[in-house]
């Protein structure tokens, strides 16, 4: 395993920020690390990277115990913290050259050019970091995390401050890196997690409340599906509520409804039978699995 966390714990006074959590991540996995503000995400990431010490438990990076040999562990990690600390008075290339020197990279020029292209910094690469927009500063932080070609990427809110086009570009960078690396990243943009990850870990109040493949999580938590139906005529909501296998019906308008069910195919069949029996006309009928947002809200509310 590239990342192994066992019984990890961190206390701040009487508050348990991270409470005895365990998980492991293999090479080639891109795992979304989710939770509400104050849940313990950033604290966990800082303990894995060795930036803060744990009070109990252990974190292993490529088999290296971070608490015993933090320097060797950090060589394996590319880390983009949430705050993204940068030297604003330095030029982009100057800063990346400094980071390359920290990692003792032999061919600095080649590494800098490759990471600038990879993160889309070419146009802004001759500016001072302080002159960049927040989105481009975020790219500089990502470039610094990637420059030494680490085996593990730990990214805390990597798309923060990016516009929609930049988000797609960075998403593609993360996905391409995930083919040969281990990637653990947190984000409040759940659509990004759905687009990038196959697996999700959700933490709430310092404890892991879910660790599963995204599809399984969406399927097994709460109501499984939503059937959206639009009629040409006005329809009584109670008529739909009475259908077998229907949990609840939300009325969007007098003709549009969202039906929650675990048996979408059965509901679709029942709706078609209802149209024949009541001489109704369906304009549209579609089924949607529950989004990650629904699962997240259920587990952290």
N, C-alpha and C positions, 0 to 999 in steps of 0.2 A: 504494500500500500504506500502511496506517495504521502498521504496525510493520515495520521492516526491520532485521535483524541480520545483519552480515556479518563473518566472521572474528573474532568477539568472543573476547577472552581476558583472564583474570585470574589472576595468580599470587600466592600467599601463601608467600613464601620459595621453597623448592624444589618446593612443591606447586602443581600447576596446577588451580585450583578450577574454572575454565571454560577449555576447551581448543579454541579455534578453531571456534566454532559459528556456524551461519548458518541463518536462517529468516525468513519474512515472513508477515504476517497482514493480511487485508483487512477492510474495514468490514463489519459484520454477522456476523463469525465469532466464535464462542465456542470458544476453544481451551484444552484442559486441558494443563497443564504438569506432568509427573509425573517422579518419580525417588525413589530411596531417600534417607535422611538423608545429607547431605554430598555429594550428587550435583552441586550447583551451581545449583539452582533459584532460591533466594533471592538468591544473588550475581548471577545473570543479570538478575533482576527489578530489583535495585538499580542495575545498570548502565544498563538501559533507562530507568529513571526519573531517572537522573542523580544518585542519592544516593551512589554511589561511581564513581570513574573506572576505565575499562578500561585494560589494559596494551597492548592491540592491538585492531585491528578498529574497527568503528563501529556505533552504534545510531541509527536514524532514527525519529522520531516525527512522523507526518504530514509527512514530507519534511524535518523539522528535525533536524540533527545535534545530538544531546544534548551532545556534548563541546564543540561550538562555541557553541551558544546554549541553555544548559540552562534558563534562565528561560522562554523562549518554549515550549520543549518541555514543561516541567512544567505550563504553563497548559492543555495539551491532555490531561493525564493525571489520572485519579482513582486514587490509590494507597492500598491497605490493606496495610501491612506485616505480617509475621508477628507481631512483638512488639506491634503496635497501641498505640503510645505515646499516652497521654491525660493531660490535666490533671485528676487525680482530685478536686481541691478545687473544681472549677468545676461549675456546674449544666449539665445537658444542653443546654438552649437557649442558655445563656451561652457554652458552648464552641462550638456551631454558629454563633452570631453572630460569634464571634472568627474562625472559619475562613472564614465568608462575607466578613468584612472583609479577610482576607488575600488573597482572590481578587477583591476590589474589586467585589463583587456590588451592583448598584444597589438592587434591592428585596430587602433581606435578610429581612424578615419573611415574604414570600411564599415565598422559597426554603427557609427553615427549616421552615415549616409543611408544604410539599410533601414534603420529604425525611424529616420525622418520620413522616408518614403512610406514605410509601413503604416505610420500613424497619421499620414496626411499633413505633415508640417512643412513641406517644401516651400510653399508660398510665404510662410511666416518665419522661416528658419534664420533669417538675418536680423531679426528684431530683438530688442531686449524683452525678457519675459514680462517685465512690468508693463509693456506696451500692448500685450496680447489681451484678447477677450477671455472671459472665463472659460469658454469652450476650448480655446487653443491652449490655455494654461493646463487644462485637464489632459490634453493630448501630450504636452511636454511631460507631465507626471507619468503618463502611460508609457511614453518612450523611455523614460528613465527606468521604469520597472522591467522593460523588455530588453534593454540594451545588452545585457550580459547573457542573453538566451537562457533564462532559468528553466528548471524542470517544473517549477510550480509557480502559478500566478495567483496572488491573493489581491483582489480588487474591491475596494470599499467605495461604493457609489461611483463606478467608472464613467457613467454617462451624465453625471451631474453638470448642469450648465450648458449642455450641448443642444443645438437646435435639431429638429427632426431629421434633416439630412445628415448631420454629423453623427447622430445616434445610430443611424443605419450603417454608416461607415465603420464606426467603432465596434458595433455589433458584429460586423463581418470580420474585423480583426480578431475579436475574442473567439469567434467560432473557428477561424483558421488556426489560431494558437492552440485551441482545445484539442485538435487532432493528435498532437504529439506531447502536450503538456497536461498537467492537472490544474484545473481552474476552479477556484472558489470565489464567488463574487456576490456582493450584496447590492440590492437596488430597491428603491421604492416605486420604480416603474415596473409594475407587474407584467405589463405587455412585453417588456424586454426579456424578462425571465422566461415567459412562455415561448418567445421567439428563439432563445438561445439554449435553454437548458432541457435536459431530459429528466433530471433529478432535482428535487427541491428539499431543503431542510428548513423547517420553520421553528423559530425559537420565540418563546413568550415568557416574560418575567423570569428570565435566566434559565429556563428549562426547554428542552426540545419537545415540541408537541406534534411534530410530523417529520418523517424522513422516508421518502418514497419516490418512485418514479412519478413524473408529473401526470401522466395519463392515468395511473392507478389512483393517485390522489384526487384527481378530478372526478373519477368514476365512483370512488367509494365513500366520499365525504358528502353528507347532506343529500338533498334531492339530486338525482343523477343528471336529469335532462330538463330542458325547457322546450316546449313545443309552442311555436309562435303561429297564430292563425288569424287571418283577416277575412271577414265575411263581406259580401256585398250589402247584406241587410243588417239591421240592428238585431242583436241576439241577447237574450237574457243570460247574465253571467251564471245564475243558479243552474241553468240547463247544462252548462259545461261542467260545473262543480259536481254534478250528480253522476258524471261518467265514472265507471269503475277504473281503478288504478290512478285516479287523479288526486294529488295531494292538495293543491291549491290552484286558484285561478286569479291572475292579476288583470284587471281591466285597464287597457291603454286608452280605449275609447269605446263607444257603443258597438263598434264593429271589429275592434282589434283586441286580442287577448294573448296573455302568456300563461301557458299551462305547465305546472311543475309535476313531474311524474318520473317513476323509475321504469316505465314501460312505454317508451315513445312510439314504438311501432303499433302497439295495441291502441293507444290514444288516437293515432292518425287514422287507423281503421274505423274506430268508433266515430270520429268526426265525419268521415265520409258517409257512414251509415246514417248519421244524424242529418246530414244535408238532404239525403234521399227521403228520410221520414218526414222532415219538416219543410221540404221544398226550399232549401237554402242554397246559396252559391258561395263557394270558397274562392277568394281571390288569390291568396298565398298561404302556403303551409310549409314550415321549415322546422327542423330540429337542431338544437344547439346543446352541446355538453356544457356543464357548468364551468365558468371561467375560474382561473386561479384566484381572482379577487373574491369570489364567493367562498372558496375554501379558506382563504386567508382570514376573512372576516369571521367565519364560523369558529376557527381555531384560536383566534386572538381577541375576540370581543369580550 
